[in-house]
Amino acid sequence: WSLPTKVELDVLRENKDKIGGFGDYFYWSSTELNNNDACLQYFATGLQGCYGKANTGYVRAIRTF
């Protein structure tokens, strides 16, 4: 199990209705910008950005992609 990259996370969001189990939340990816920031995606709108790792959000682990 691992966290998806920001590219994989976007594919998951595009298919969230087929996959199920997602809410309109911010989900973290495994993609890091630097030591302090990582990328996440807002599943309600598709917005992606990189923010401080001290912020909260959801995760969705994947086995393979």
Order of alpha helices (4+ residues) and beta strands (2+ residues): alpha-alpha-beta-beta-beta
